Amino acid sequence: MQVGECPLWEPREQALYWVDIDGFAVHRLVATTGRHDAWPMTAEPSALARHAAGGVVVATRAGFVHLDPATGNVTPVAPAPFDQTKARFNDGKVDPAGRFWVGTIYEPRDQPAAEMYVLEKGQVRLAWSGGMTNSNGLGFSPDGTTMYHADTTSHTIRQLDFDASSGSATNLRTLVEFSQDKANNYGGRPDGAAVDSEGNYWVAMFEGGRIVKLAPDGTQLDDIALPVRCPTMVAFGGPDLRTLYITSAGKRPQAELDQYPLSGTVLALRVPVAGLEQPAYVG
């Protein structure tokens, strides 16, 4: 797998979904049988959401589509509202009211010009623009009043006050900023994340070979070493939501692949706290 991303547990199927961005595919593993399926996409997929009516919504460079895993049919939902030559959708999560939030990555990376969009009942709106280059790490607190967000490029994790009734995210503030000094104890940069049932934030540290667990106030509670250097995102799954699934990047320098031969695989780790069942998108 080239760039594994966005693991998503689907309790109705007892299955794990994920994407391979550069491989242009959506994958599914049925936990009870071990069956693995993959569906090709015509544009890079990056984020997934459960659909309330079944199947999954896929955010791709070209826009949102619906994948029916029973038939393999892919149908358009909404086109991408940005210049696809400079940006693509990246990390995304569904909020407690069923909206699908997906940020972009601004690929020239010469300015913080990424944007945050919301898919709501088939329509896309711009939530905010700028202040980030590589949108990542979306998540919501168990009570739905706090939104988490990371900008991988600036190594920063932020919080916002969230109103599920209106879909507004306000009062942006920094929770944690990780060092960008690669010469001194570099620990990676924040990528995809998930919030557990106790309200703690688990984030994959790309190039850091670890998962960091943070309390809602930013206090570091745990640091879990991994057999891959570039984990990309985490998700809680399994019947009890106590299995932490971790996607990783395999499109890496050969020296790194030699040192970390599991790069590009999906890892699974049993953890002592349950996660949260992800809400479904309501179209």
Protein Blocks (a to p, Z undefined) as FASTA:
>chain_A
ZZdghiacdfklopacdddfklopacdddfknopacddddfbdcfbdcddfkgpjddddf
kbccdddfknopacdfbdcfbdfklgccddddddfkopacdddddfklpacfbccdddee
hiacdfbgghiabdghiacdfkopaccdddfklopacdddddfknopaehiacfbdcdfb
fkgopabjaddddddfkopacdddehklpacdddfkopafbdcddfbfbdfbdcdedjko
paccddddfbdcfklmmmmmmgoiacddddfbdcdddddddZZ
